[in-house]
Amino acid sequence: MGVPVAVVGASGYAGGELLRLLAGHPGMDVVAATAHRNAGQPLTELHPQLASYGDLVLADTTPEVLSAAELVFIALPHGASPPVAAGLPDRVKVVDLGADFRLRDAAAWQRYYGMPHAGSWTYGLPELPGQRGLIAASQRVANTGCYAVAIIAALAPLIDAGLVSPSDVVAVAASGTSGAGRAAKVHLLAAEVISDLSPYKVGCHQHVPEIQQATGARTLSLTPILAPMPRGILASVTALPSSPGVTEQEVRDVLDQAYRDEPFIHVLPAGRQPHTAATLGSNSVHLQAGIDLSSGRVIVTSAIDNLGKGAAGQAVQNANLMLGLTETAGLSINGIAP
């Protein structure tokens, strides 16, 4: 018998991916999966891919249902997690996949989210220096945002090493439609998305302050793009070198040093660019370094599965640390293809 866990928001894409990963996890057992509008429905009506949960019926999200768990995953839109977390006993560990507890700066939260700040929890990206131990010792962990993982992994070691300036950082990133959630929206219909690329939340995406907080970037311009694919993120992150003449090899050396012992972050061989398809179904980040010939700017390209390392996979990785389990348990380094 593994550690009893529960998933709140099980009807959504991130909730479904969590349940898929937990179905094969050697150290956790799902004792409850809850939803709001879909409570009372068999899980497999919403997630027919999860055949091993054939007898599981979605429950209402109540403290009584969730109290049987030792750890609860909350996979709800921002603004919805605080009341759920507040109703749980202190003994229950929580990993929140939403944004509510990521930011330490209440003013930044108000500016980007436009709602009251609920406070901050331990930030859930183990690959940041010193963060792994903090996560392992925490009862409450705020999972990373999906764009944030892709960009932080590319940028944080370069700023930390003093190789690039923390000012004038620019990121352009394309995401699959599952990043917008499962609620029906006209702009996410197949007829609207297929054969189209469209920018959104230009200049005001909510992951900007999170990325700044985690990397030390003082200014960051992020242009998100909706791509005609279900899942995946491809990001191009550029920054001014701190001194002239920085080489591609120096950038690679910094990334290699930062991630040489990390099972889920892979600096690709020179000349091989990241592909979103190569990370599908995995908890991996693929990175490549370069220098722009015209401007001399440092370039790092990054690919993740937004439902994997960008959401459910990251949450399981954090939960493994919080429960004293092997950090990689239940998670795949390898993607699926075609």
C-alpha positions as CSV (number, residue, x, y, z in Angstrom):
1,M,0.0,0.0,0.0
2,G,1.4,3.4,-1.1
3,V,0.9,6.8,0.5
4,P,-2.8,7.8,0.1
5,V,-3.2,10.9,-2.1
6,A,-6.1,12.8,-3.6
7,V,-6.5,14.9,-6.7
8,V,-8.7,18.0,-6.7
9,G,-9.7,19.2,-10.1
10,A,-9.5,15.7,-11.6
11,S,-11.8,16.6,-14.5
12,G,-9.3,18.9,-16.1
13,Y,-6.3,18.2,-18.3
14,A,-3.7,18.6,-15.6
15,G,-5.8,16.6,-13.2
16,G,-6.2,13.8,-15.8
17,E,-2.4,13.8,-16.4
18,L,-1.8,13.6,-12.7
19,L,-4.1,10.6,-12.4
20,R,-2.3,8.9,-15.3
21,L,1.1,9.3,-13.6
22,L,-0.2,8.2,-10.3
23,A,-1.8,5.1,-11.8
24,G,1.8,3.8,-12.4
25,H,3.4,5.3,-9.3
26,P,5.1,2.7,-7.0
27,G,4.7,4.7,-3.9
28,M,1.3,6.6,-4.0
29,D,-2.3,5.4,-4.2
30,V,-5.2,7.5,-5.2
31,V,-7.9,7.4,-2.6
32,A,-10.1,10.3,-3.9
33,A,-10.5,12.3,-7.1
34,T,-12.8,15.3,-6.9
35,A,-14.5,17.8,-9.3
36,H,-17.1,20.5,-9.1
37,R,-19.6,20.4,-12.0
38,N,-18.6,16.8,-12.8
39,A,-19.0,15.3,-9.4
40,G,-20.9,12.1,-9.5
41,Q,-19.7,11.1,-12.9
42,P,-17.4,8.1,-13.5
43,L,-13.9,9.3,-14.1
44,T,-13.6,7.3,-17.4
45,E,-16.5,9.3,-18.9
46,L,-14.2,12.3,-18.9
47,H,-10.9,10.5,-19.2
48,P,-11.5,7.4,-21.2
49,Q,-7.7,6.9,-21.5
50,L,-7.6,6.1,-17.8
51,A,-9.0,2.6,-18.0
52,S,-7.4,1.4,-14.8
53,Y,-9.7,3.8,-12.8
54,G,-12.8,2.1,-14.2
55,D,-14.6,2.0,-10.8
56,L,-13.7,5.5,-9.7
57,V,-16.5,8.1,-9.4
58,L,-15.6,11.8,-9.1
59,A,-16.5,13.2,-5.6
60,D,-17.4,16.6,-4.4
61,T,-14.5,18.6,-3.2
62,T,-15.0,18.6,0.6
63,P,-12.6,18.4,3.5
64,E,-14.2,15.1,4.5
65,V,-13.4,13.4,1.2
66,L,-9.9,14.8,1.1
67,S,-9.0,14.1,4.8
68,A,-8.3,10.4,4.0
69,A,-5.2,11.5,2.0
70,E,-1.7,12.2,3.3
71,L,-1.1,14.5,0.4
72,V,-3.5,16.4,-1.8
73,F,-2.8,17.7,-5.3
74,I,-4.9,20.8,-6.2
75,A,-5.3,21.3,-10.0
76,L,-7.7,24.3,-10.2
77,P,-7.7,27.7,-11.9
78,H,-6.0,30.5,-10.1
79,G,-8.2,32.0,-7.3
80,A,-9.8,28.6,-6.5
81,S,-7.1,26.9,-4.4
82,P,-7.0,29.0,-1.2
83,P,-10.4,27.9,0.2
84,V,-9.7,24.3,-0.6
85,A,-6.3,24.4,1.1
86,A,-7.7,26.3,4.1
87,G,-10.1,23.5,4.7
88,L,-7.5,20.8,5.0
89,P,-5.9,19.7,8.3
90,D,-2.4,20.9,8.9
91,R,-1.1,17.3,8.8
92,V,-2.1,17.0,5.1
93,K,0.6,18.0,2.6
94,V,-0.5,20.0,-0.4
95,V,1.0,20.6,-3.9
96,D,-0.9,23.4,-5.6
97,L,-0.7,23.3,-9.4
98,G,-2.4,26.7,-9.6
99,A,-0.7,30.1,-9.3
100,D,-2.2,31.3,-6.0
101,F,0.8,30.7,-3.8
102,R,3.8,31.2,-6.1
103,L,4.5,34.9,-5.7
104,R,6.1,36.4,-2.6
105,D,5.3,40.0,-3.8
106,A,1.7,40.8,-3.1
107,A,1.8,43.9,-5.3
108,A,3.1,41.8,-8.3
109,W,0.3,39.3,-7.7
110,Q,-2.3,42.1,-7.7
111,R,-0.8,43.7,-10.8
112,Y,-0.8,40.5,-12.9
113,Y,-3.8,38.6,-11.4
114,G,-6.1,41.4,-10.2
115,M,-7.3,39.6,-7.1
116,P,-6.3,39.5,-3.4
117,H,-3.0,37.8,-2.6
118,A,-3.4,34.6,-0.7
119,G,0.2,34.4,0.5
120,S,3.2,32.4,-0.6
121,W,4.4,28.8,-0.2
122,T,7.7,27.0,-1.0
123,Y,8.3,27.3,-4.7
124,G,8.3,23.9,-6.4
125,L,11.2,23.8,-8.8
126,P,13.8,21.4,-7.3
127,E,16.4,22.2,-9.9
128,L,16.9,25.7,-8.5
129,P,19.9,26.0,-6.2
130,G,18.9,25.2,-2.6
131,Q,15.2,24.5,-3.4
132,R,15.2,20.7,-3.3
133,G,15.8,20.7,0.5
134,L,13.1,23.4,1.1
135,I,10.6,21.4,-0.9
136,A,11.4,18.2,1.0
137,A,10.8,20.0,4.3
138,S,7.6,21.7,3.4
139,Q,3.9,20.9,4.0
140,R,2.7,23.3,1.3
141,V,4.4,23.6,-2.1
142,A,3.4,25.9,-5.0
143,N,4.0,24.1,-8.3
144,T,5.6,26.1,-11.1
145,G,3.8,27.6,-14.1
146,C,4.3,25.9,-17.4
147,Y,5.9,28.8,-19.3
148,A,7.9,29.5,-16.2
149,V,9.6,26.1,-16.1
150,A,10.7,26.3,-19.7
151,I,12.1,29.8,-19.3
152,I,13.6,29.5,-15.8
153,A,15.5,26.4,-16.7
154,A,17.0,28.2,-19.7
155,L,17.8,31.5,-17.9
156,A,18.4,31.0,-14.2
157,P,21.9,29.4,-14.4
158,L,23.1,32.1,-16.8
159,I,22.1,35.0,-14.5
160,D,23.4,33.1,-11.4
161,A,26.8,32.7,-13.1
162,G,26.9,36.3,-14.1
163,L,27.2,35.3,-17.8
164,V,24.2,37.5,-18.9
165,S,22.6,40.7,-17.7
166,P,19.4,40.4,-15.7
167,S,18.1,43.3,-17.6
168,D,16.7,43.2,-21.2
169,V,15.7,39.5,-21.2
170,V,13.3,38.5,-24.0
171,A,11.4,35.3,-24.4
172,V,9.1,34.1,-27.1
173,A,7.3,30.9,-26.4
174,A,4.6,28.8,-28.1
175,S,2.3,26.6,-26.1
176,G,-0.2,23.8,-26.9
177,T,-3.9,24.5,-26.3
178,S,-4.1,22.3,-23.2
179,G,-2.3,25.1,-21.3
180,A,-5.5,27.1,-21.5
181,G,-7.5,24.4,-19.6
182,R,-10.4,22.2,-20.6
183,A,-13.3,24.8,-20.3
184,A,-15.0,25.4,-23.6
185,K,-13.8,28.6,-25.3
186,V,-14.4,29.7,-28.8
187,H,-10.8,30.6,-29.6
188,L,-9.7,27.1,-28.7
189,L,-12.1,25.3,-31.1
190,A,-10.3,23.1,-33.6
191,A,-11.6,25.3,-36.5
192,E,-10.1,28.4,-34.8
193,V,-6.7,26.8,-33.9
194,I,-5.8,24.5,-36.8
195,S,-3.4,26.2,-39.3
196,D,-3.0,29.2,-37.1
197,L,-0.5,30.8,-34.7
198,S,-1.7,33.6,-32.5
199,P,-0.1,35.7,-29.7
200,Y,-2.0,36.3,-26.5
201,K,-1.5,38.2,-23.2
202,V,1.3,40.1,-25.0
203,G,3.2,42.2,-22.4
204,C,1.1,41.1,-19.5
205,H,1.4,37.3,-19.1
206,Q,1.0,36.2,-15.5
207,H,4.1,34.0,-15.5
208,V,6.4,37.1,-15.9
209,P,6.7,37.9,-12.2
210,E,7.2,34.3,-11.3
211,I,10.1,34.0,-13.7
212,Q,11.6,37.2,-12.4
213,Q,11.3,36.0,-8.8
214,A,13.0,32.6,-9.6
215,T,15.8,33.9,-11.9
216,G,16.6,37.4,-10.6
217,A,15.7,38.9,-14.0
218,R,14.9,42.6,-13.6
219,T,13.1,43.1,-16.9
220,L,11.5,40.4,-19.0
221,S,9.5,40.7,-22.2
222,L,7.4,37.6,-22.8
223,T,5.4,37.0,-25.9
224,P,3.3,33.8,-25.6
225,I,1.9,32.1,-28.7
226,L,-0.9,29.7,-29.0
227,A,0.2,26.8,-31.3
228,P,-2.0,24.3,-33.1
229,M,-1.0,21.3,-31.0
230,P,-2.6,19.8,-27.8
231,R,0.5,19.9,-25.6
232,G,4.1,21.1,-25.4
233,I,6.0,24.4,-25.0
234,L,8.9,25.6,-27.1
235,A,10.7,28.8,-25.8
236,S,13.5,30.9,-27.2
237,V,15.1,33.0,-24.4
238,T,17.6,35.7,-25.2
239,A,19.7,38.0,-23.0
240,L,22.6,40.4,-23.3
241,P,25.9,39.0,-22.3
242,S,27.5,40.6,-19.3
243,S,30.7,41.3,-21.2
244,P,31.5,41.2,-24.9
245,G,32.7,38.1,-26.6
246,V,30.8,35.4,-24.7
247,T,30.9,32.2,-26.7
248,E,28.4,29.4,-27.3
249,Q,30.7,27.0,-25.5
250,E,30.8,29.2,-22.4
251,V,27.0,29.2,-22.3
252,R,26.9,25.4,-22.8
253,D,29.5,25.0,-20.0
254,V,27.3,27.0,-17.5
255,L,24.2,24.9,-18.4
256,D,26.2,21.7,-18.3
257,Q,27.5,22.6,-14.8
258,A,24.1,23.5,-13.5
259,Y,22.3,20.4,-14.8
260,R,24.9,17.6,-15.0
261,D,23.4,15.8,-12.0
262,E,19.7,16.6,-12.8
263,P,17.8,13.6,-14.2
264,F,15.1,15.7,-15.9
265,I,17.0,18.6,-17.5
266,H,19.1,17.7,-20.6
267,V,21.5,20.0,-22.5
268,L,21.4,18.6,-26.0
269,P,24.5,18.0,-28.1
270,A,25.7,21.0,-30.1
271,G,23.7,21.6,-33.2
272,R,20.6,19.7,-32.1
273,Q,17.6,21.9,-31.3
274,P,14.8,21.0,-28.8
275,H,11.5,19.7,-30.2
276,T,8.3,19.6,-28.3
277,A,7.5,16.2,-29.7
278,A,10.6,14.8,-28.0
279,T,9.4,15.7,-24.5
280,L,5.8,14.5,-24.9
281,G,4.7,12.3,-22.0
282,S,7.9,13.0,-20.1
283,N,9.0,15.1,-17.2
284,S,12.1,16.4,-19.1
285,V,13.4,19.7,-20.2
286,H,15.5,19.9,-23.4
287,L,17.9,22.9,-23.8
288,Q,20.2,24.2,-26.4
289,A,22.6,27.1,-26.3
290,G,23.6,29.6,-29.0
291,I,24.9,33.1,-29.7
292,D,23.1,35.4,-32.1
293,L,25.5,36.4,-34.9
294,S,24.0,39.8,-35.4
295,S,23.4,41.1,-31.9
296,G,25.7,38.9,-29.9
297,R,22.8,38.1,-27.6
298,V,22.9,34.7,-25.7
299,I,20.1,32.4,-26.9
300,V,18.8,29.3,-25.1
301,T,16.0,27.3,-26.6
302,S,13.9,25.1,-24.4
303,A,11.2,22.4,-24.8
304,I,8.9,20.8,-22.3
305,D,5.6,19.0,-22.1
306,N,3.4,21.6,-20.5
307,L,1.3,18.9,-18.8
308,G,4.4,17.1,-17.8
309,K,7.3,19.2,-16.4
310,G,5.0,22.2,-16.7
311,A,2.2,20.8,-14.5
312,A,1.5,17.2,-13.4
313,G,5.0,15.7,-13.7
314,Q,6.5,18.6,-11.8
315,A,3.8,18.1,-9.1
316,V,4.6,14.4,-8.7
317,Q,8.3,15.3,-8.5
318,N,7.6,17.7,-5.7
319,A,5.3,15.2,-3.9
320,N,8.0,12.6,-4.1
321,L,10.4,14.9,-2.3
322,M,7.8,15.9,0.3
323,L,7.0,12.3,1.1
324,G,10.6,11.1,1.2
325,L,10.2,9.0,-1.9
326,T,12.7,8.6,-4.7
327,E,12.5,11.9,-6.6
328,T,12.1,10.3,-10.0
329,A,9.5,7.7,-8.9
330,G,6.6,7.4,-11.3
331,L,8.1,9.8,-13.8
332,S,9.6,9.3,-17.3
333,I,12.7,10.9,-18.6
334,N,11.9,9.6,-22.1
335,G,9.2,11.0,-24.3
336,I,6.8,9.2,-26.6
337,A,6.9,9.1,-30.4
338,P,5.5,9.5,-33.0
